[in-house]
Amino acid sequence: MSRDICVYLEFLTEGHKAQIRETARRTGFVPHFFTLDQFEEAKACLQHCKVLYAHSADLLRTAPASLRWYCCSFAGVDLYCKDPALFANPDCLLTNSNVYGVTIAEHVVMVTLMLLRRMPEYAVIMGQRSWSNQLPVRSIRDNEFTILGTGDIGRNVAERLRGMGAAKITGLSRSGRPHPAFDEVRPISDLDDVLPRTKILVMALPSTPDTIHILNRERIALLPADAYVINVGRGTALDQTALAEALNGGKLAGAALDVMDPEPLPKDDPLWDARNIILTPHVSGNMTLGYTCDENVARFCADLENYAAGRPLAGLVDRALGY
Amino acid sequence: MSRDICVYLEFLTEGHKAQIRETARRTGFVPHFFTLDQFEEAKACLQHCKVLYAHSADLLRTAPASLRWYCCSFAGVDLYCKDPALFANPDCLLTNSNVYGVTIAEHVVMVTLMLLRRMPEYAVIMGQRSWSNQLPVRSIRDNEFTILGTGDIGRNVAERLRGMGAAKITGLSRSGRPHPAFDEVRPISDLDDVLPRTKILVMALPSTPDTIHILNRERIALLPADAYVINVGRGTALDQTALAEALNGGKLAGAALDVMDPEPLPKDDPLWDARNIILTPHVSGNMTLGYTCDENVARFCADLENYAAGRPLAGLVDRALGY
């Protein structure tokens, strides 16, 4: 029986490959490495592979029914959950890589501080080479935060805000199950109760049918006028038109979006000109950070050991839930 | 004997005034409050006061020899240490308000992340409404920091970097005395040894004769080309011309200056156009943050209790050292 692994990734260093080879050797597997410009070679190899470590729907679509495990190097796997036709074998295991929490949390801390400390306005002042420094700033210390999503990202954000003296951190999740990173976790069905007392809303939700436009026009109106909205989950989670209108109308203090719908954002989208907005091109979780790449490989190797030993996979995705 | 206190400050709320009145009542003092547009009234009152709580060399200069304690609401008191003629009575006590560590540390975390995550470059990309997201980012986690100055600011910075997973935090101070916020504290005379292995240099030094241009051209050249320089202490602590040249020549990765010499920075200063620089108009420790104002008043009140009880003042400045 085949013990081949097809690895189709761009970010691997020689060290990462050596680490995968060594784990594979110990567990009786043989890895085959391809970069993104070797699609045809990867596809040919995949035909006799049991495991695929990649992030490519196009490649996955070509896999035979003998593929037993697809390890996606990304965290967001909605694409793979929505379309069962991608898997020739419906029992093929799907894992994702929840290793983006650290880098995304650093992004969230950065944009939170940029909003609280009025950096979009100071950028304009300094861009004119003028010198005015009396804009009232606010701080993470003693402030209250609401985090939509209590997974890897939400927890890493909460831990960092806590370290900087946040007064209260409320998490919202589907289950509402408590987690020590949060002062309280409430079910997402309580969202309408929580929004009116939210000062900074951090959105870190996967894309599922339940989360599409979860922050709709009515809910944006529930936020106080001095609230900030930060989205690092999926662009579809909020109503961008309503957000831009609230910002421009002074109904919201500011926003920072790293994810948008669609991406790239069209050049004539009103978001570009919205008041007090920080836009970044989906970089909060990008793969250029060594730590993220190292952890990605480490998690794959750990799950390869699990797989070989017949243990449950740590990164297993529930395709019905979408994460 | 007079038990009058002259308070000449702009930031006080009614709550702050009530707090000062109550502490004064308990300790047998009488406070008199003036805003900055009441200079003449404050000056007239000061003539029979024992205590002055303000930040004004002009007012201090008019004080009689009977003034026993000047509580400066700012942290940087170099101005008052340099010029003995400001004090009619050479034995007048001088205290400063080391309450800016929290807000300045939040500023430092913000600009550190902005530099590591390439925000000056992403601001240009997004300003053109284009969408490119492959600039390699770095993280606070697993990074090494050198902090020049281990006082209130340096410690607050170190604690926050630690909370975000910094690998190593080296402090440098005059004495080199260890402090738990740092992995190690070395005497500032070791600076030349520390700079070549510094990835992020945070400068939080008071202005004294010893710190003027402490980061001179030769020392800037000792930093690695991928290092970042952040200054929140005093603008005079670094050679701005050499810094701009190093940035433009690719000898340094970036810099964030909240303090400059002079301030405001002249419109034709080469710093404005330096590569990968973040300039802010001396806002990191500004008085618009409620927490900073509250702490300022709380420290004054605590030292008023100390003063009345004949105990040493917590904020006492050594005028020979300058802090």
Contacts between the chains, C-beta under 8 A, distances in Angstrom:
chain1	res1	chain2	res2	distance
A	102	B	139	6.6
A	102	B	141	5.6
A	102	B	165	7.4
A	103	B	137	7.1
A	103	B	139	6.1
A	106	B	113	5.7
A	106	B	116	7.8
A	106	B	117	7.1
A	106	B	139	5.6
A	106	B	140	6.1
A	106	B	141	7.3
A	106	B	164	6.9
A	107	B	113	7.6
A	107	B	117	6.5
A	109	B	109	6.7
A	109	B	113	6.4
A	109	B	164	7.3
A	110	B	110	6.2
A	110	B	113	3.7
A	110	B	114	6.1
A	110	B	117	6.2
A	110	B	119	7.4
A	113	B	106	5.7
A	113	B	107	7.6
A	113	B	109	6.4
A	113	B	110	3.7
A	113	B	113	7.7
A	114	B	110	6.1
A	114	B	114	7.3
A	116	B	106	7.8
A	117	B	106	7.1
A	117	B	107	6.6
A	117	B	110	6.2
A	117	B	283	7.3
A	119	B	110	7.4
A	119	B	280	8.0
A	122	B	280	5.7
A	122	B	281	7.0
A	122	B	283	6.8
A	123	B	123	7.1
A	125	B	281	6.7
A	126	B	279	5.1
A	126	B	280	6.8
A	126	B	281	6.7
A	129	B	265	7.7
A	129	B	267	4.7
A	129	B	272	5.8
A	130	B	264	7.7
A	131	B	263	7.0
A	131	B	264	3.4
A	131	B	265	7.1
A	131	B	281	4.7
A	132	B	281	6.5
A	133	B	280	7.9
A	133	B	281	4.3
A	133	B	282	5.7
A	133	B	283	4.6
A	133	B	286	5.9
A	134	B	286	7.5
A	134	B	288	6.7
A	135	B	283	7.6
A	135	B	288	7.0
A	136	B	288	4.1
A	136	B	289	7.8
A	137	B	103	7.1
A	137	B	283	7.1
A	137	B	286	6.7
A	137	B	288	5.4
A	137	B	289	5.5
A	138	B	289	7.0
A	139	B	102	6.7
A	139	B	103	6.1
A	139	B	106	5.5
A	139	B	289	5.7
A	139	B	291	6.0
A	140	B	106	6.1
A	141	B	102	5.6
A	141	B	106	7.3
A	141	B	291	6.1
A	142	B	290	8.0
A	142	B	291	5.9
A	159	B	163	7.7
A	160	B	163	6.5
A	160	B	164	5.6
A	162	B	163	7.9
A	163	B	159	7.8
A	163	B	160	6.5
A	163	B	162	7.8
A	163	B	163	2.7
A	163	B	164	6.7
A	164	B	106	6.9
A	164	B	109	7.3
A	164	B	160	5.6
A	164	B	163	6.8
A	165	B	102	7.4
A	263	B	131	7.0
A	264	B	130	7.8
A	264	B	131	3.4
A	265	B	129	7.7
A	265	B	131	7.1
A	267	B	129	4.7
A	272	B	129	5.8
A	279	B	126	5.1
A	280	B	119	8.0
A	280	B	122	5.7
A	280	B	126	6.8
A	280	B	133	7.9
A	281	B	122	7.0
A	281	B	125	6.7
A	281	B	126	6.7
A	281	B	131	4.7
A	281	B	132	6.5
A	281	B	133	4.3
A	282	B	133	5.7
A	283	B	117	7.3
A	283	B	122	6.8
A	283	B	133	4.6
A	283	B	135	7.6
A	283	B	137	7.0
A	286	B	133	5.9
A	286	B	134	7.5
A	286	B	137	6.7
A	288	B	134	6.8
A	288	B	135	7.0
A	288	B	136	4.1
A	288	B	137	5.4
A	289	B	136	7.8
A	289	B	137	5.4
A	289	B	138	6.9
A	289	B	139	5.6
A	290	B	142	7.9
A	291	B	139	5.9
A	291	B	141	6.0
A	291	B	142	5.8
